[in-house]
Amino acid sequence: MDKDGKYLIALIGLPNHDLALIKSLSKLSTARPRRYRVAEAAERNQADIIMLNADDPFAVMEAKNVAKVNNATQVYVVKQDKGQAFAPKLVLPINAKHFFNAVDNLPV
């Protein structure tokens, strides 16, 4: 959690349009019980939540390295729900309801 009481979210391997959407949604979270902020590149190692592109092996590897440093909770973003064993997951396309359902229920 940052100094303003917002949970930091590191975004790894997501397309630019999803990055922009998640940044906008995190700004909307100021009126919610749990507030979020997208971590800058230098803050990744302090993130509370790592949201990564599970379809990109390099993003998965980078997220594992970041999680080793800070023990952050990971949310896997997938193109299609194919019954993958990992959880929690967020299926594309991302929308506000699915985003907040995924992050609001995390044990951070």
Contacts in CASP RR format, 6 or more apart in sequence:
PFRMAT RR
TARGET T0000
AUTHOR 0000-0000-0000
METHOD contacts of the structure
MODEL  1
MDKDGKYLIALIGLPNHDLALIKSLSKLSTARPRRYRVAEAAERNQADII
MLNADDPFAVMEAKNVAKVNNATQVYVVKQDKGQAFAPKLVLPINAKHFF
NAVDNLPV
1 7 0 8 1.000
1 8 0 8 1.000
1 48 0 8 1.000
2 8 0 8 1.000
2 37 0 8 1.000
2 46 0 8 1.000
4 35 0 8 1.000
4 37 0 8 1.000
5 35 0 8 1.000
6 26 0 8 1.000
6 29 0 8 1.000
6 35 0 8 1.000
6 36 0 8 1.000
6 37 0 8 1.000
7 34 0 8 1.000
7 35 0 8 1.000
7 36 0 8 1.000
7 37 0 8 1.000
7 48 0 8 1.000
7 49 0 8 1.000
7 103 0 8 1.000
7 108 0 8 1.000
8 36 0 8 1.000
8 37 0 8 1.000
8 38 0 8 1.000
8 39 0 8 1.000
8 43 0 8 1.000
8 46 0 8 1.000
8 47 0 8 1.000
8 48 0 8 1.000
8 49 0 8 1.000
9 22 0 8 1.000
9 26 0 8 1.000
9 36 0 8 1.000
9 37 0 8 1.000
9 38 0 8 1.000
9 39 0 8 1.000
9 47 0 8 1.000
9 48 0 8 1.000
9 49 0 8 1.000
9 50 0 8 1.000
9 51 0 8 1.000
9 103 0 8 1.000
10 38 0 8 1.000
10 39 0 8 1.000
10 43 0 8 1.000
10 44 0 8 1.000
10 47 0 8 1.000
10 49 0 8 1.000
10 50 0 8 1.000
10 51 0 8 1.000
10 63 0 8 1.000
10 66 0 8 1.000
10 72 0 8 1.000
11 18 0 8 1.000
11 19 0 8 1.000
11 22 0 8 1.000
11 38 0 8 1.000
11 39 0 8 1.000
11 51 0 8 1.000
11 52 0 8 1.000
12 44 0 8 1.000
12 50 0 8 1.000
12 51 0 8 1.000
12 52 0 8 1.000
12 53 0 8 1.000
12 59 0 8 1.000
12 62 0 8 1.000
12 63 0 8 1.000
12 66 0 8 1.000
13 52 0 8 1.000
13 53 0 8 1.000
13 56 0 8 1.000
13 58 0 8 1.000
13 59 0 8 1.000
13 62 0 8 1.000
14 22 0 8 1.000
14 51 0 8 1.000
14 52 0 8 1.000
14 53 0 8 1.000
14 59 0 8 1.000
14 77 0 8 1.000
15 53 0 8 1.000
18 77 0 8 1.000
18 92 0 8 1.000
18 94 0 8 1.000
19 38 0 8 1.000
21 94 0 8 1.000
21 99 0 8 1.000
22 38 0 8 1.000
22 51 0 8 1.000
22 94 0 8 1.000
22 99 0 8 1.000
23 38 0 8 1.000
25 36 0 8 1.000
25 96 0 8 1.000
25 99 0 8 1.000
25 100 0 8 1.000
26 35 0 8 1.000
26 36 0 8 1.000
26 37 0 8 1.000
26 38 0 8 1.000
28 96 0 8 1.000
29 35 0 8 1.000
29 36 0 8 1.000
29 100 0 8 1.000
32 100 0 8 1.000
32 104 0 8 1.000
33 104 0 8 1.000
34 103 0 8 1.000
34 104 0 8 1.000
36 49 0 8 1.000
36 103 0 8 1.000
39 46 0 8 1.000
39 47 0 8 1.000
44 66 0 8 1.000
45 66 0 8 1.000
45 69 0 8 1.000
45 70 0 8 1.000
46 70 0 8 1.000
47 66 0 8 1.000
47 70 0 8 1.000
47 72 0 8 1.000
48 72 0 8 1.000
48 73 0 8 1.000
48 108 0 8 1.000
49 72 0 8 1.000
49 73 0 8 1.000
49 74 0 8 1.000
49 75 0 8 1.000
49 103 0 8 1.000
49 106 0 8 1.000
49 108 0 8 1.000
50 63 0 8 1.000
50 66 0 8 1.000
50 67 0 8 1.000
50 72 0 8 1.000
50 73 0 8 1.000
50 74 0 8 1.000
50 75 0 8 1.000
51 74 0 8 1.000
51 75 0 8 1.000
51 77 0 8 1.000
51 90 0 8 1.000
52 59 0 8 1.000
52 60 0 8 1.000
52 62 0 8 1.000
52 63 0 8 1.000
52 74 0 8 1.000
52 75 0 8 1.000
52 76 0 8 1.000
52 77 0 8 1.000
53 59 0 8 1.000
53 60 0 8 1.000
53 77 0 8 1.000
54 60 0 8 1.000
54 76 0 8 1.000
54 77 0 8 1.000
54 78 0 8 1.000
54 84 0 8 1.000
54 86 0 8 1.000
54 89 0 8 1.000
55 78 0 8 1.000
55 79 0 8 1.000
63 74 0 8 1.000
66 72 0 8 1.000
67 74 0 8 1.000
72 108 0 8 1.000
73 106 0 8 1.000
73 107 0 8 1.000
73 108 0 8 1.000
75 88 0 8 1.000
75 89 0 8 1.000
75 90 0 8 1.000
75 102 0 8 1.000
75 103 0 8 1.000
75 106 0 8 1.000
76 84 0 8 1.000
76 86 0 8 1.000
76 87 0 8 1.000
76 88 0 8 1.000
76 89 0 8 1.000
76 90 0 8 1.000
77 89 0 8 1.000
77 90 0 8 1.000
77 91 0 8 1.000
77 92 0 8 1.000
77 94 0 8 1.000
78 84 0 8 1.000
78 89 0 8 1.000
78 90 0 8 1.000
78 91 0 8 1.000
78 92 0 8 1.000
79 91 0 8 1.000
79 92 0 8 1.000
80 91 0 8 1.000
80 92 0 8 1.000
81 89 0 8 1.000
81 91 0 8 1.000
88 102 0 8 1.000
88 105 0 8 1.000
88 106 0 8 1.000
89 102 0 8 1.000
90 98 0 8 1.000
90 99 0 8 1.000
90 102 0 8 1.000
91 98 0 8 1.000
END
